[in-house]
């Protein structure tokens, strides 16, 4: 039996809609108009003889056939990009990359794995840790590029992600406003620590250091264990950590910025496409969350 050939631009439009949750957001990702994206998805449905989305005035969801096609479509697009990039950009090299622990902890591993598959000649030396330590290593020449939290008043680096800071506590935590607030902290210098102390000072809330941990993994474990509250990006929230929302008992917090430094260095041939890849991936993630 002769099967129809699936066109990659149709698959790209389909994947963009599935990942962003809507035709408008997908249009921004693929660089086409909303109507063009809609027509491509309709053309794809005609080719496969199946509906890939259930549409109504309020929502857009994948059908069962759409879910099956999505996994295959992603692999087809990735294999195409690997093949073309291997022919056009057969780059071989080494990239020493530092990534702060607080940058998209749940999504970053998958992003980096996909990026390295696109650049099979790249040897990635990955170092994770606190932003202050990674920035110091970059300054001393120990890292080619760093993805880290921008400190207050700093201007260097390209902003690739913004995320609201939130108060986090264990799922069963109940505040006792008659006593000082127990805080789980990183040692100074630390932006999270400074934000917590400054925010509580503005509302004249007493506090004490219930636990000091040397890593964000330790911070998360201590908070989940009920030792106290802390401040982290919203992406750290999960089943074991709940967000304590203002204005009931908790002061409003600022937005944190994640920046990339190192585009000007010798490894820029890998850093620049890494920036483009992360920007595209984060745009899709942001669109999916907003949908």
C-alpha positions in Angstrom: 0.0 0.0 0.0 1.3 3.4 -1.0 1.2 5.9 1.9 1.2 9.7 1.5 4.4 11.6 2.2 4.2 13.9 5.2 5.6 17.3 4.6 7.9 18.6 7.3 6.4 22.1 7.2 3.0 20.6 8.0 4.5 18.6 10.8 6.3 21.7 12.2 3.0 23.6 12.3 1.2 20.7 14.0 3.9 20.3 16.6 4.0 24.1 17.3 0.2 24.1 17.8 0.4 21.1 20.1 3.2 22.6 22.2 1.8 26.1 22.5 -1.8 25.1 22.8 -3.1 27.5 20.2 -2.8 28.7 16.6 -1.9 32.3 17.5 1.0 31.3 19.7 2.1 28.7 17.2 2.2 31.3 14.4 4.8 33.2 16.4 6.9 30.1 16.9 7.0 29.1 13.2 7.0 32.6 11.8 3.8 32.3 9.8 0.3 33.8 10.0 -2.3 32.2 12.2 -4.4 31.4 9.1 -1.4 29.8 7.4 -0.8 27.6 10.4 -4.5 26.6 10.5 -4.4 25.7 6.8 -1.3 23.5 7.3 -2.9 21.6 10.1 -6.0 21.1 8.0 -3.8 19.9 5.1 -2.1 17.4 7.5 -5.5 16.1 8.6 -6.5 15.6 5.0 -3.2 13.7 4.3 -3.6 11.3 7.2 -7.3 11.0 7.0 -7.6 11.7 10.8 -8.4 14.6 13.0 -5.5 15.6 15.1 -7.2 18.2 17.2 -10.6 18.6 18.9 -11.6 22.2 18.5 -14.3 24.3 20.1 -14.8 28.0 20.9 -13.0 27.5 24.3 -10.3 24.9 23.9 -8.0 23.0 21.6 -6.9 19.5 22.5 -5.1 16.6 20.8 -7.2 13.7 19.7 -5.9 10.2 20.4 -4.6 10.1 16.8 -3.0 13.5 17.4 -1.2 12.2 20.4 0.2 9.3 18.5 1.3 11.5 15.6 3.0 14.1 17.9 5.7 11.7 19.1 6.5 10.6 15.6 6.4 14.1 14.2 8.9 15.3 16.8 11.3 12.5 15.8 10.9 13.2 12.1 11.6 16.9 12.5 14.6 16.3 14.8 16.1 13.7 12.3 15.6 16.1 9.5 17.4 18.9 11.4 20.2 16.6 12.4 20.8 15.5 8.8 20.7 19.0 7.3 22.9 20.4 10.1 25.4 17.6 9.8 25.8 18.4 6.1 25.8 22.2 6.3 27.5 22.7 9.7 29.8 19.8 10.5 31.2 21.5 13.6 33.3 19.7 16.1 34.3 21.3 19.3 34.0 21.7 23.1 31.7 23.8 25.1 32.1 24.4 28.8 28.7 25.4 30.0 27.6 26.4 33.5 23.9 26.2 34.3 22.4 27.5 37.5 20.4 25.0 39.5 17.4 27.4 39.5 17.0 27.5 35.7 14.0 25.4 34.6 15.0 22.4 36.6 12.3 20.1 35.2 12.8 21.0 31.5 16.5 21.9 31.0 17.8 18.3 30.8 15.5 17.5 27.8 16.4 20.8 26.1 20.2 20.1 26.4 19.8 16.5 25.2 17.9 17.7 22.1 20.5 20.4 21.4 23.4 18.0 21.6 21.6 15.6 19.2 21.4 18.5 16.7 25.2 19.0 17.2 26.6 15.5 17.4 30.2 16.8 17.1 29.9 18.9 20.2 31.4 17.7 23.5 29.5 19.4 26.3 31.2 19.9 29.6 28.3 20.7 31.9 28.7 22.2 35.3 25.7 23.0 37.6 25.7 25.0 40.8 24.8 28.3 42.4 24.7 31.4 40.1 27.4 33.2 42.1 29.9 30.3 41.8 29.3 29.9 38.1 29.6 33.6 37.4 33.0 33.6 39.2 34.1 30.6 37.2 33.2 32.4 34.0 35.1 35.5 35.0 38.2 33.4 35.7 38.0 31.7 32.3 36.9 28.3 33.7 33.6 28.3 31.7 32.9 29.4 28.1 29.2 30.3 28.8 27.0 30.6 31.8 23.2 30.5 32.2 22.6 32.1 35.6 20.4 34.3 37.7 21.1 38.0 37.2 22.0 39.9 40.4 20.2 43.0 41.4 21.6 46.0 39.5 23.6 43.9 37.1 23.3 44.6 33.3 25.5 42.0 31.7 24.2 39.1 29.7 21.2 38.4 27.4 18.0 37.7 29.2 16.5 34.4 28.1 13.9 33.7 30.8 11.9 35.7 33.4 10.1 34.0 36.2 8.2 35.3 39.2 9.7 34.6 42.6 7.3 32.9 45.1 7.2 32.0 48.7 7.3 28.2 49.0 6.5 25.8 51.9 5.7 22.2 52.5 2.2 21.1 51.4 0.9 20.9 55.0 2.6 24.0 56.3 0.4 26.3 58.4 2.0 29.7 59.3 2.0 30.8 63.0 1.9 34.6 62.8 2.5 34.9 66.5 6.1 33.6 66.1 9.0 34.7 63.9 9.0 33.2 60.4 11.3 30.2 60.0 13.4 30.7 56.8 15.4 28.1 54.8 18.3 30.0 53.3 21.4 29.7 51.2 24.6 31.3 52.7 25.5 34.8 51.6 26.0 36.2 49.0 22.7 35.1 47.7 20.0 37.0 45.8 17.2 34.8 47.2 18.4 35.4 50.7 18.5 39.2 50.2 15.0 39.2 48.6 13.5 37.2 51.6 15.1 39.4 54.3 14.2 42.7 52.5 10.6 41.6 51.8 10.0 40.6 55.4 11.6 43.8 56.7 9.2 45.9 54.6 6.2 44.3 56.4 8.1 44.3 59.7 7.9 40.5 60.1 10.4 38.9 62.4 12.3 35.8 61.1 15.0 33.4 62.1 17.2 31.0 60.1 15.7 27.6 60.6 18.1 26.0 58.1 21.0 27.0 55.9 21.8 24.7 53.0 24.6 24.8 50.5 22.6 24.0 47.4 19.1 24.5 46.0 18.6 20.7 46.2 19.2 21.0 49.9 16.9 24.0 50.2 14.1 22.2 48.4 14.5 19.1 50.6 14.5 21.2 53.8 11.4 23.1 52.8 9.6 19.9 51.7 10.5 18.4 55.1 8.7 21.2 56.9 11.7 23.1 58.3 10.5 26.5 57.1 9.7 28.6 54.1 11.9 29.9 51.3 11.8 32.0 48.1 12.5 30.4 44.7 11.2 30.6 41.2 7.7 29.4 40.5 9.0 26.5 38.5 10.2 24.9 41.8 6.6 24.5 43.0 5.3 20.9 42.8 3.2 18.3 44.7 5.5 18.6 47.8 5.9 22.4 47.8 3.0 24.8 47.8 3.0 28.5 46.9 2.1 30.9 49.7 0.3 33.7 48.0 0.2 37.3 48.9 -1.3 39.5 50.1 -2.8 37.4 52.9 0.4 36.9 55.0 3.3 37.2 52.5 4.8 40.2 50.9 4.9 40.5 47.1 8.1 39.4 45.4 9.9 40.6 42.3 10.5 38.7 39.0 13.9 37.1 38.6 15.9 37.2 35.3 18.0 34.4 33.9 20.7 35.5 31.5 23.3 33.9 29.3 26.9 35.2 29.2 29.7 34.2 26.9 28.5 34.8 23.4 31.6 36.8 22.6 34.0 34.0 23.5 35.8 31.6 21.1 33.1 28.9 21.6 30.6 31.3 20.2 29.9 29.1 17.2 28.1 26.8 19.6 26.9 29.4 22.0 24.9 31.4 19.4 22.9 28.4 18.2 22.4 27.4 21.8 20.9 30.8 22.5 18.6 30.4 19.5 17.6 26.9 20.5 16.9 27.8 24.1 14.9 30.9 23.0 12.7 28.9 20.6 12.2 26.1 23.2 11.3 28.6 26.0 9.0 30.5 23.7 7.1 27.2 23.1 7.1 26.5 26.8 5.8 29.9 27.7 3.1 29.7 25.1 2.0 26.3 26.4 1.8 27.6 30.0 -0.2 30.6 28.9 -2.7 28.5 26.9 
